[in-house]
Amino acid sequence: MSNSKKTQIRYVEYADKDFWFSLDGHLPISEFDKKVRDKSGYVLSVENKPVGILRYNLFWDNTPFCNLIYLKEGYQRKGYGKILMDFWETDMKKAGYNLILVSTRSDESAQHFYRALGYKNCGVLTAPDQPEELFLGKYI
């Protein structure tokens, strides 16, 4: 758990379900239950108000992969995403991992956010009629 005067990060709980799905329209409910059970999702609060989420899984069953980070409008581009990513990276390092992965579409600006945090290109996925999916990695 992260605490400062303004921010708090904690593992997602069942009570967060409505808030979670207000930001994450891609996750099936059964997977939400797993995120709670496995502590593989976080909620970021600012001044006791939930404003952001991050969820991950293990790519290849052995490498932490951030599937989604999302902040409510009004909280984007204010440093909260970095706080949330730093927390996840620290949590993964404590768990014994030394490499973590993220991805983003090539037509989205998130790639610049990840690169500013030290992530490097490590692969591309192409699908017909879709923008490329960029994979970026970082040693922690």
CNS distance restraints for C-alpha pairs under 8 A (distance, minus, plus):
assign (resid   1 and name CA) (resid   8 and name CA) 6.81 0.50 0.50
assign (resid   1 and name CA) (resid   9 and name CA) 5.32 0.50 0.50
assign (resid   1 and name CA) (resid  10 and name CA) 4.89 0.50 0.50
assign (resid   1 and name CA) (resid  11 and name CA) 7.66 0.50 0.50
assign (resid   2 and name CA) (resid   7 and name CA) 7.26 0.50 0.50
assign (resid   2 and name CA) (resid   8 and name CA) 4.97 0.50 0.50
assign (resid   2 and name CA) (resid   9 and name CA) 4.90 0.50 0.50
assign (resid   2 and name CA) (resid  10 and name CA) 6.92 0.50 0.50
assign (resid   2 and name CA) (resid  87 and name CA) 7.49 0.50 0.50
assign (resid   3 and name CA) (resid   7 and name CA) 5.88 0.50 0.50
assign (resid   3 and name CA) (resid   8 and name CA) 4.71 0.50 0.50
assign (resid   3 and name CA) (resid   9 and name CA) 7.06 0.50 0.50
assign (resid   4 and name CA) (resid   8 and name CA) 6.60 0.50 0.50
assign (resid   5 and name CA) (resid  47 and name CA) 7.49 0.50 0.50
assign (resid   6 and name CA) (resid  45 and name CA) 7.99 0.50 0.50
assign (resid   6 and name CA) (resid  46 and name CA) 5.20 0.50 0.50
assign (resid   6 and name CA) (resid  47 and name CA) 4.91 0.50 0.50
assign (resid   6 and name CA) (resid  48 and name CA) 7.85 0.50 0.50
assign (resid   7 and name CA) (resid  44 and name CA) 6.93 0.50 0.50
assign (resid   7 and name CA) (resid  45 and name CA) 5.53 0.50 0.50
assign (resid   7 and name CA) (resid  46 and name CA) 4.49 0.50 0.50
assign (resid   7 and name CA) (resid  47 and name CA) 6.25 0.50 0.50
assign (resid   7 and name CA) (resid  48 and name CA) 7.60 0.50 0.50
assign (resid   8 and name CA) (resid  44 and name CA) 5.75 0.50 0.50
assign (resid   8 and name CA) (resid  45 and name CA) 5.14 0.50 0.50
assign (resid   8 and name CA) (resid  46 and name CA) 6.53 0.50 0.50
assign (resid   8 and name CA) (resid  48 and name CA) 7.51 0.50 0.50
assign (resid   9 and name CA) (resid  42 and name CA) 6.49 0.50 0.50
assign (resid   9 and name CA) (resid  43 and name CA) 5.61 0.50 0.50
assign (resid   9 and name CA) (resid  44 and name CA) 4.53 0.50 0.50
assign (resid   9 and name CA) (resid  45 and name CA) 6.35 0.50 0.50
assign (resid   9 and name CA) (resid  84 and name CA) 7.36 0.50 0.50
assign (resid   9 and name CA) (resid  87 and name CA) 7.74 0.50 0.50
assign (resid  10 and name CA) (resid  42 and name CA) 5.47 0.50 0.50
assign (resid  10 and name CA) (resid  43 and name CA) 5.59 0.50 0.50
assign (resid  10 and name CA) (resid  44 and name CA) 6.86 0.50 0.50
assign (resid  11 and name CA) (resid  36 and name CA) 7.35 0.50 0.50
assign (resid  11 and name CA) (resid  39 and name CA) 5.73 0.50 0.50
assign (resid  11 and name CA) (resid  40 and name CA) 7.33 0.50 0.50
assign (resid  11 and name CA) (resid  41 and name CA) 5.75 0.50 0.50
assign (resid  11 and name CA) (resid  42 and name CA) 4.38 0.50 0.50
assign (resid  11 and name CA) (resid  43 and name CA) 6.21 0.50 0.50
assign (resid  12 and name CA) (resid  16 and name CA) 6.45 0.50 0.50
assign (resid  12 and name CA) (resid  35 and name CA) 7.24 0.50 0.50
assign (resid  12 and name CA) (resid  36 and name CA) 5.56 0.50 0.50
assign (resid  12 and name CA) (resid  39 and name CA) 6.83 0.50 0.50
assign (resid  12 and name CA) (resid  40 and name CA) 7.84 0.50 0.50
assign (resid  12 and name CA) (resid  41 and name CA) 5.37 0.50 0.50
assign (resid  12 and name CA) (resid  42 and name CA) 4.91 0.50 0.50
assign (resid  12 and name CA) (resid  43 and name CA) 5.62 0.50 0.50
assign (resid  13 and name CA) (resid  17 and name CA) 7.47 0.50 0.50
assign (resid  13 and name CA) (resid  36 and name CA) 5.46 0.50 0.50
assign (resid  14 and name CA) (resid  33 and name CA) 7.44 0.50 0.50
assign (resid  14 and name CA) (resid  36 and name CA) 6.56 0.50 0.50
assign (resid  16 and name CA) (resid  20 and name CA) 5.81 0.50 0.50
assign (resid  17 and name CA) (resid  21 and name CA) 6.19 0.50 0.50
assign (resid  17 and name CA) (resid  32 and name CA) 7.87 0.50 0.50
assign (resid  18 and name CA) (resid  22 and name CA) 6.22 0.50 0.50
assign (resid  19 and name CA) (resid  23 and name CA) 6.89 0.50 0.50
assign (resid  19 and name CA) (resid  50 and name CA) 7.61 0.50 0.50
assign (resid  20 and name CA) (resid  24 and name CA) 5.99 0.50 0.50
assign (resid  20 and name CA) (resid  53 and name CA) 7.12 0.50 0.50
assign (resid  21 and name CA) (resid  25 and name CA) 5.91 0.50 0.50
assign (resid  21 and name CA) (resid  27 and name CA) 7.96 0.50 0.50
assign (resid  23 and name CA) (resid  52 and name CA) 7.89 0.50 0.50
assign (resid  23 and name CA) (resid  53 and name CA) 7.75 0.50 0.50
assign (resid  23 and name CA) (resid  70 and name CA) 6.84 0.50 0.50
assign (resid  23 and name CA) (resid  71 and name CA) 7.67 0.50 0.50
assign (resid  23 and name CA) (resid  72 and name CA) 7.25 0.50 0.50
assign (resid  24 and name CA) (resid  70 and name CA) 7.83 0.50 0.50
assign (resid  27 and name CA) (resid  31 and name CA) 6.33 0.50 0.50
assign (resid  27 and name CA) (resid  32 and name CA) 6.63 0.50 0.50
assign (resid  28 and name CA) (resid  32 and name CA) 6.49 0.50 0.50
assign (resid  29 and name CA) (resid  33 and name CA) 6.49 0.50 0.50
assign (resid  30 and name CA) (resid  34 and name CA) 6.66 0.50 0.50
assign (resid  31 and name CA) (resid  35 and name CA) 6.24 0.50 0.50
assign (resid  32 and name CA) (resid  36 and name CA) 6.39 0.50 0.50
assign (resid  33 and name CA) (resid  37 and name CA) 6.16 0.50 0.50
assign (resid  34 and name CA) (resid  38 and name CA) 5.73 0.50 0.50
assign (resid  34 and name CA) (resid  39 and name CA) 7.95 0.50 0.50
assign (resid  34 and name CA) (resid  40 and name CA) 7.90 0.50 0.50
assign (resid  35 and name CA) (resid  39 and name CA) 5.54 0.50 0.50
assign (resid  35 and name CA) (resid  40 and name CA) 4.81 0.50 0.50
assign (resid  35 and name CA) (resid  41 and name CA) 5.50 0.50 0.50
assign (resid  35 and name CA) (resid  55 and name CA) 7.50 0.50 0.50
assign (resid  36 and name CA) (resid  40 and name CA) 6.82 0.50 0.50
assign (resid  36 and name CA) (resid  41 and name CA) 6.87 0.50 0.50
assign (resid  40 and name CA) (resid  55 and name CA) 5.89 0.50 0.50
assign (resid  40 and name CA) (resid  56 and name CA) 5.69 0.50 0.50
assign (resid  40 and name CA) (resid  57 and name CA) 6.64 0.50 0.50
assign (resid  41 and name CA) (resid  53 and name CA) 7.17 0.50 0.50
assign (resid  41 and name CA) (resid  54 and name CA) 5.55 0.50 0.50
assign (resid  41 and name CA) (resid  55 and name CA) 4.18 0.50 0.50
assign (resid  41 and name CA) (resid  56 and name CA) 6.41 0.50 0.50
assign (resid  42 and name CA) (resid  53 and name CA) 5.53 0.50 0.50
assign (resid  42 and name CA) (resid  54 and name CA) 5.23 0.50 0.50
assign (resid  42 and name CA) (resid  55 and name CA) 6.43 0.50 0.50
assign (resid  43 and name CA) (resid  50 and name CA) 6.63 0.50 0.50
assign (resid  43 and name CA) (resid  51 and name CA) 7.58 0.50 0.50
assign (resid  43 and name CA) (resid  52 and name CA) 5.78 0.50 0.50
assign (resid  43 and name CA) (resid  53 and name CA) 4.67 0.50 0.50
assign (resid  43 and name CA) (resid  54 and name CA) 6.80 0.50 0.50
assign (resid  44 and name CA) (resid  50 and name CA) 5.78 0.50 0.50
assign (resid  44 and name CA) (resid  51 and name CA) 5.88 0.50 0.50
assign (resid  44 and name CA) (resid  52 and name CA) 4.87 0.50 0.50
assign (resid  44 and name CA) (resid  53 and name CA) 6.00 0.50 0.50
assign (resid  44 and name CA) (resid  84 and name CA) 6.88 0.50 0.50
assign (resid  45 and name CA) (resid  49 and name CA) 4.93 0.50 0.50
assign (resid  45 and name CA) (resid  50 and name CA) 4.02 0.50 0.50
assign (resid  45 and name CA) (resid  51 and name CA) 5.41 0.50 0.50
assign (resid  45 and name CA) (resid  52 and name CA) 6.85 0.50 0.50
assign (resid  46 and name CA) (resid  50 and name CA) 6.43 0.50 0.50
assign (resid  46 and name CA) (resid  51 and name CA) 6.64 0.50 0.50
assign (resid  51 and name CA) (resid  71 and name CA) 5.75 0.50 0.50
assign (resid  51 and name CA) (resid  72 and name CA) 5.40 0.50 0.50
assign (resid  51 and name CA) (resid  75 and name CA) 7.11 0.50 0.50
assign (resid  52 and name CA) (resid  69 and name CA) 7.44 0.50 0.50
assign (resid  52 and name CA) (resid  70 and name CA) 5.54 0.50 0.50
assign (resid  52 and name CA) (resid  71 and name CA) 4.11 0.50 0.50
assign (resid  52 and name CA) (resid  72 and name CA) 6.11 0.50 0.50
assign (resid  53 and name CA) (resid  68 and name CA) 7.69 0.50 0.50
assign (resid  53 and name CA) (resid  69 and name CA) 5.68 0.50 0.50
assign (resid  53 and name CA) (resid  70 and name CA) 5.46 0.50 0.50
assign (resid  53 and name CA) (resid  71 and name CA) 6.54 0.50 0.50
assign (resid  54 and name CA) (resid  66 and name CA) 7.30 0.50 0.50
assign (resid  54 and name CA) (resid  67 and name CA) 7.65 0.50 0.50
assign (resid  54 and name CA) (resid  68 and name CA) 5.46 0.50 0.50
assign (resid  54 and name CA) (resid  69 and name CA) 4.26 0.50 0.50
assign (resid  54 and name CA) (resid  70 and name CA) 6.54 0.50 0.50
assign (resid  54 and name CA) (resid  84 and name CA) 7.35 0.50 0.50
assign (resid  55 and name CA) (resid  66 and name CA) 6.01 0.50 0.50
assign (resid  55 and name CA) (resid  67 and name CA) 5.72 0.50 0.50
assign (resid  55 and name CA) (resid  68 and name CA) 5.37 0.50 0.50
assign (resid  55 and name CA) (resid  69 and name CA) 6.64 0.50 0.50
assign (resid  56 and name CA) (resid  64 and name CA) 6.63 0.50 0.50
assign (resid  56 and name CA) (resid  65 and name CA) 5.35 0.50 0.50
assign (resid  56 and name CA) (resid  66 and name CA) 4.23 0.50 0.50
assign (resid  56 and name CA) (resid  67 and name CA) 4.97 0.50 0.50
assign (resid  56 and name CA) (resid  68 and name CA) 6.91 0.50 0.50
assign (resid  57 and name CA) (resid  64 and name CA) 5.79 0.50 0.50
assign (resid  57 and name CA) (resid  65 and name CA) 5.45 0.50 0.50
assign (resid  57 and name CA) (resid  66 and name CA) 6.73 0.50 0.50
assign (resid  57 and name CA) (resid  67 and name CA) 7.04 0.50 0.50
assign (resid  58 and name CA) (resid  62 and name CA) 5.43 0.50 0.50
assign (resid  58 and name CA) (resid  63 and name CA) 4.95 0.50 0.50
assign (resid  58 and name CA) (resid  64 and name CA) 4.52 0.50 0.50
assign (resid  58 and name CA) (resid  65 and name CA) 5.68 0.50 0.50
assign (resid  59 and name CA) (resid  63 and name CA) 4.99 0.50 0.50
assign (resid  59 and name CA) (resid  64 and name CA) 6.06 0.50 0.50
assign (resid  59 and name CA) (resid  65 and name CA) 5.72 0.50 0.50
assign (resid  63 and name CA) (resid  97 and name CA) 7.26 0.50 0.50
assign (resid  63 and name CA) (resid  99 and name CA) 6.57 0.50 0.50
assign (resid  63 and name CA) (resid 100 and name CA) 6.04 0.50 0.50
assign (resid  63 and name CA) (resid 101 and name CA) 7.27 0.50 0.50
assign (resid  64 and name CA) (resid  92 and name CA) 7.27 0.50 0.50
assign (resid  64 and name CA) (resid  97 and name CA) 7.60 0.50 0.50
assign (resid  64 and name CA) (resid  99 and name CA) 7.36 0.50 0.50
assign (resid  64 and name CA) (resid 100 and name CA) 5.03 0.50 0.50
assign (resid  64 and name CA) (resid 101 and name CA) 6.21 0.50 0.50
assign (resid  65 and name CA) (resid 100 and name CA) 5.93 0.50 0.50
assign (resid  65 and name CA) (resid 101 and name CA) 4.58 0.50 0.50
assign (resid  65 and name CA) (resid 102 and name CA) 5.53 0.50 0.50
assign (resid  66 and name CA) (resid 100 and name CA) 7.89 0.50 0.50
assign (resid  66 and name CA) (resid 101 and name CA) 6.32 0.50 0.50
assign (resid  66 and name CA) (resid 102 and name CA) 5.02 0.50 0.50
assign (resid  66 and name CA) (resid 103 and name CA) 7.53 0.50 0.50
assign (resid  67 and name CA) (resid 102 and name CA) 6.82 0.50 0.50
assign (resid  67 and name CA) (resid 103 and name CA) 7.42 0.50 0.50
assign (resid  69 and name CA) (resid  81 and name CA) 7.52 0.50 0.50
assign (resid  70 and name CA) (resid  81 and name CA) 7.79 0.50 0.50
assign (resid  71 and name CA) (resid  75 and name CA) 6.03 0.50 0.50
assign (resid  71 and name CA) (resid  76 and name CA) 5.85 0.50 0.50
assign (resid  71 and name CA) (resid  80 and name CA) 7.91 0.50 0.50
assign (resid  71 and name CA) (resid  81 and name CA) 7.20 0.50 0.50
assign (resid  72 and name CA) (resid  76 and name CA) 6.80 0.50 0.50
assign (resid  75 and name CA) (resid  80 and name CA) 6.89 0.50 0.50
assign (resid  76 and name CA) (resid  80 and name CA) 7.05 0.50 0.50
assign (resid  76 and name CA) (resid  81 and name CA) 7.17 0.50 0.50
assign (resid  77 and name CA) (resid  81 and name CA) 7.46 0.50 0.50
assign (resid  79 and name CA) (resid  83 and name CA) 6.43 0.50 0.50
assign (resid  80 and name CA) (resid  84 and name CA) 6.21 0.50 0.50
assign (resid  81 and name CA) (resid  85 and name CA) 6.12 0.50 0.50
assign (resid  82 and name CA) (resid  86 and name CA) 5.92 0.50 0.50
assign (resid  82 and name CA) (resid 117 and name CA) 7.60 0.50 0.50
assign (resid  83 and name CA) (resid  87 and name CA) 6.22 0.50 0.50
assign (resid  84 and name CA) (resid  88 and name CA) 6.34 0.50 0.50
assign (resid  85 and name CA) (resid  89 and name CA) 6.05 0.50 0.50
assign (resid  86 and name CA) (resid  90 and name CA) 6.11 0.50 0.50
assign (resid  87 and name CA) (resid  91 and name CA) 6.11 0.50 0.50
assign (resid  88 and name CA) (resid  92 and name CA) 6.12 0.50 0.50
assign (resid  89 and name CA) (resid  93 and name CA) 6.15 0.50 0.50
assign (resid  89 and name CA) (resid 100 and name CA) 7.71 0.50 0.50
assign (resid  89 and name CA) (resid 140 and name CA) 7.10 0.50 0.50
assign (resid  90 and name CA) (resid  94 and name CA) 6.16 0.50 0.50
assign (resid  91 and name CA) (resid  95 and name CA) 6.30 0.50 0.50
assign (resid  92 and name CA) (resid  96 and name CA) 6.54 0.50 0.50
assign (resid  92 and name CA) (resid  97 and name CA) 5.62 0.50 0.50
assign (resid  92 and name CA) (resid  98 and name CA) 7.81 0.50 0.50
assign (resid  92 and name CA) (resid 100 and name CA) 7.94 0.50 0.50
assign (resid  93 and name CA) (resid  97 and name CA) 5.12 0.50 0.50
assign (resid  93 and name CA) (resid  98 and name CA) 6.21 0.50 0.50
assign (resid  93 and name CA) (resid 140 and name CA) 6.38 0.50 0.50
assign (resid  97 and name CA) (resid 140 and name CA) 7.63 0.50 0.50
assign (resid  98 and name CA) (resid 139 and name CA) 5.43 0.50 0.50
assign (resid  98 and name CA) (resid 140 and name CA) 4.98 0.50 0.50
assign (resid  99 and name CA) (resid 137 and name CA) 6.86 0.50 0.50
assign (resid  99 and name CA) (resid 138 and name CA) 5.70 0.50 0.50
assign (resid  99 and name CA) (resid 139 and name CA) 4.46 0.50 0.50
assign (resid  99 and name CA) (resid 140 and name CA) 6.00 0.50 0.50
assign (resid 100 and name CA) (resid 137 and name CA) 5.65 0.50 0.50
assign (resid 100 and name CA) (resid 138 and name CA) 5.51 0.50 0.50
assign (resid 100 and name CA) (resid 139 and name CA) 6.51 0.50 0.50
assign (resid 100 and name CA) (resid 140 and name CA) 7.42 0.50 0.50
assign (resid 101 and name CA) (resid 135 and name CA) 6.95 0.50 0.50
assign (resid 101 and name CA) (resid 136 and name CA) 5.71 0.50 0.50
assign (resid 101 and name CA) (resid 137 and name CA) 4.42 0.50 0.50
assign (resid 101 and name CA) (resid 138 and name CA) 6.55 0.50 0.50
assign (resid 102 and name CA) (resid 114 and name CA) 7.98 0.50 0.50
assign (resid 102 and name CA) (resid 135 and name CA) 5.87 0.50 0.50
assign (resid 102 and name CA) (resid 136 and name CA) 5.38 0.50 0.50
assign (resid 102 and name CA) (resid 137 and name CA) 6.41 0.50 0.50
assign (resid 103 and name CA) (resid 111 and name CA) 7.90 0.50 0.50
assign (resid 103 and name CA) (resid 133 and name CA) 6.49 0.50 0.50
assign (resid 103 and name CA) (resid 134 and name CA) 5.33 0.50 0.50
assign (resid 103 and name CA) (resid 135 and name CA) 4.35 0.50 0.50
assign (resid 103 and name CA) (resid 136 and name CA) 5.93 0.50 0.50
assign (resid 104 and name CA) (resid 108 and name CA) 6.78 0.50 0.50
assign (resid 104 and name CA) (resid 110 and name CA) 6.44 0.50 0.50
assign (resid 104 and name CA) (resid 111 and name CA) 6.26 0.50 0.50
assign (resid 104 and name CA) (resid 133 and name CA) 5.57 0.50 0.50
assign (resid 104 and name CA) (resid 134 and name CA) 5.37 0.50 0.50
assign (resid 104 and name CA) (resid 135 and name CA) 6.83 0.50 0.50
assign (resid 105 and name CA) (resid 111 and name CA) 7.88 0.50 0.50
assign (resid 105 and name CA) (resid 131 and name CA) 6.18 0.50 0.50
assign (resid 105 and name CA) (resid 132 and name CA) 5.80 0.50 0.50
assign (resid 105 and name CA) (resid 133 and name CA) 4.40 0.50 0.50
assign (resid 105 and name CA) (resid 134 and name CA) 5.87 0.50 0.50
assign (resid 106 and name CA) (resid 111 and name CA) 7.37 0.50 0.50
assign (resid 106 and name CA) (resid 131 and name CA) 6.02 0.50 0.50
assign (resid 106 and name CA) (resid 132 and name CA) 5.37 0.50 0.50
assign (resid 106 and name CA) (resid 133 and name CA) 5.84 0.50 0.50
assign (resid 106 and name CA) (resid 134 and name CA) 5.95 0.50 0.50
assign (resid 107 and name CA) (resid 131 and name CA) 6.57 0.50 0.50
assign (resid 107 and name CA) (resid 132 and name CA) 7.95 0.50 0.50
assign (resid 109 and name CA) (resid 113 and name CA) 7.16 0.50 0.50
assign (resid 110 and name CA) (resid 114 and name CA) 6.32 0.50 0.50
assign (resid 111 and name CA) (resid 115 and name CA) 6.13 0.50 0.50
assign (resid 111 and name CA) (resid 134 and name CA) 7.83 0.50 0.50
assign (resid 112 and name CA) (resid 116 and name CA) 6.10 0.50 0.50
assign (resid 113 and name CA) (resid 117 and name CA) 6.55 0.50 0.50
assign (resid 114 and name CA) (resid 118 and name CA) 6.62 0.50 0.50
assign (resid 114 and name CA) (resid 119 and name CA) 5.47 0.50 0.50
assign (resid 114 and name CA) (resid 136 and name CA) 7.71 0.50 0.50
assign (resid 115 and name CA) (resid 119 and name CA) 4.74 0.50 0.50
assign (resid 115 and name CA) (resid 120 and name CA) 6.30 0.50 0.50
assign (resid 118 and name CA) (resid 138 and name CA) 6.55 0.50 0.50
assign (resid 119 and name CA) (resid 136 and name CA) 5.57 0.50 0.50
assign (resid 119 and name CA) (resid 137 and name CA) 5.14 0.50 0.50
assign (resid 119 and name CA) (resid 138 and name CA) 4.81 0.50 0.50
assign (resid 120 and name CA) (resid 136 and name CA) 5.05 0.50 0.50
assign (resid 120 and name CA) (resid 137 and name CA) 5.38 0.50 0.50
assign (resid 120 and name CA) (resid 138 and name CA) 6.39 0.50 0.50
assign (resid 121 and name CA) (resid 134 and name CA) 7.14 0.50 0.50
assign (resid 121 and name CA) (resid 135 and name CA) 6.02 0.50 0.50
assign (resid 121 and name CA) (resid 136 and name CA) 4.38 0.50 0.50
assign (resid 121 and name CA) (resid 137 and name CA) 6.48 0.50 0.50
assign (resid 122 and name CA) (resid 134 and name CA) 7.88 0.50 0.50
assign (resid 122 and name CA) (resid 135 and name CA) 5.57 0.50 0.50
assign (resid 122 and name CA) (resid 136 and name CA) 5.14 0.50 0.50
assign (resid 122 and name CA) (resid 137 and name CA) 6.10 0.50 0.50
assign (resid 123 and name CA) (resid 134 and name CA) 6.17 0.50 0.50
assign (resid 123 and name CA) (resid 135 and name CA) 4.95 0.50 0.50
assign (resid 123 and name CA) (resid 136 and name CA) 6.94 0.50 0.50
assign (resid 124 and name CA) (resid 132 and name CA) 6.43 0.50 0.50
assign (resid 124 and name CA) (resid 133 and name CA) 5.54 0.50 0.50
assign (resid 124 and name CA) (resid 134 and name CA) 4.72 0.50 0.50
assign (resid 124 and name CA) (resid 135 and name CA) 5.75 0.50 0.50
assign (resid 125 and name CA) (resid 132 and name CA) 5.80 0.50 0.50
assign (resid 125 and name CA) (resid 133 and name CA) 5.01 0.50 0.50
assign (resid 125 and name CA) (resid 134 and name CA) 6.65 0.50 0.50
assign (resid 125 and name CA) (resid 135 and name CA) 7.78 0.50 0.50
assign (resid 126 and name CA) (resid 130 and name CA) 7.23 0.50 0.50
assign (resid 126 and name CA) (resid 131 and name CA) 7.23 0.50 0.50
assign (resid 126 and name CA) (resid 132 and name CA) 4.96 0.50 0.50
assign (resid 126 and name CA) (resid 133 and name CA) 6.46 0.50 0.50
assign (resid 127 and name CA) (resid 131 and name CA) 7.54 0.50 0.50
assign (resid 127 and name CA) (resid 132 and name CA) 7.07 0.50 0.50
